[in-house]
Amino acid sequence: MKRKIITTGDGSKTIQIEDWNEQYHSVHGAVQEAYHVFIKNGLSLYQNRELAILEIGFGTGLNAFITLLEGQKQGLEIMYQGVEAYPVSPEEVTELNYVAQLKAQDFENELLLMHNSPWEEACDITDNFTLLKQQKDFKDIGDSNAFDLIYFDAFGARVQPELWTEEIFTKMFQALKPEGVLVTYAAKGSVRRAMQAVGFIVERLPGPPGKREMLRGQKKQ
């Protein structure tokens, strides 16, 4: 499918799949969405501890990069596992402007290392951030009680409804440790009901720019 780089509402770039009219991040602001959904309503719940994170849809690496930056401020030692079926190409990576948008010039090499590190091998990006990228379908995830936090950032249910089913959320529930949290930009009633059906306690929270709501689920003891 044809892909192109576009500029979103906050000046940060993302990838658009033209055949689907679908983007890797919100057209209203890629960086703003990442901070609101995954940092404000996910990572910020944790301070001064070890943290295991699973990202569903590693994509451009934006969520991982922001997590690296913010994790240092919050005193976190992070093991980050990113799952992606169709990795972004090196050419696409060079067109993204996240270092400039985040004023993170001191961490440009770390972002490059995230993308250039081998798949299926854990790589120390910094002293307190280890990345494991896995190239596989989300339905093939089989982790159990392994993660404190899940960033569920798959393409939307409009174009890939099979990624937002009870089957997938059962895998997410099993992958989380007790009291673990899943955050996603999605807010559809069908998504909320699928999460609740497999055991999540689900909150509807204010959404990022351009969205009224988002969802956060917790695996209660």
Buried (B, 14 or more C-beta within 10 A) or exposed (E): EEBEBBEBBBEBBBBBBEEBEBBBBBBBBBBBBBBBBBBBBBBEBBEEEEBBBBBBBBBBBBBBBBBBBBBBEBEBBBBBBBBBBEBBEEEBBEEBBBBEBBEBEEBEEBBBBBBEBEBEEEBEBBEBBBBBBBEEEBEEBEBEEBBBBBBBBBBBBEEEEEBBBBEBBBBBBBBBBEEBBBBBBBBBEEBBEBBBEBBBEBBEBEBBBBBEBBBBBBBEE
